[in-house]
Amino acid sequence: MLANIQSQLGAQAVERISDQALRDASLVFKSSLISQLETFKDTGATVDEVTFTEPYSVNGVRTITVHWKGPKGRYRVIHLNEYGTVKNPNPRGKGAIARALQASEAAYKRAIAESIGRSI
């Protein structure tokens, strides 16, 4: 679909449209992720530090990455909550990010399609 649009509008226009679609869809994913992270909320630092990168290219594909950035340094412990540890193999929030990805997949695709449709 983007290739067809690119032939009509040009590469820069397609990149701008796809970047906006990714930003819009990342908001959909963020709401799902935050609802999943609430299961092991203690101080709220994990939820507060959820951030997304600006769109960038990886092997020619535009993408956005979710990460945790903030003063509490939650990026250090996110993988422990997601996968567990030897001493605590099943923490309360185990698999929260994977569940958020699965739960928001249809809404994410719908947000991408709607954003592209609005931009054209």
PyMOL commands that set and color helices and strands:
alter all, ss='L'
color gray80, all
select helices_A, chain A and resi 2-9+11-40+45-48+74-76+78-83+96-119
alter helices_A, ss='H'
color red, helices_A
select strands_A, chain A and resi 50-52+56-58+61-63+66-68
alter strands_A, ss='S'
color yellow, strands_A
deselect
rebuild
show_as cartoon
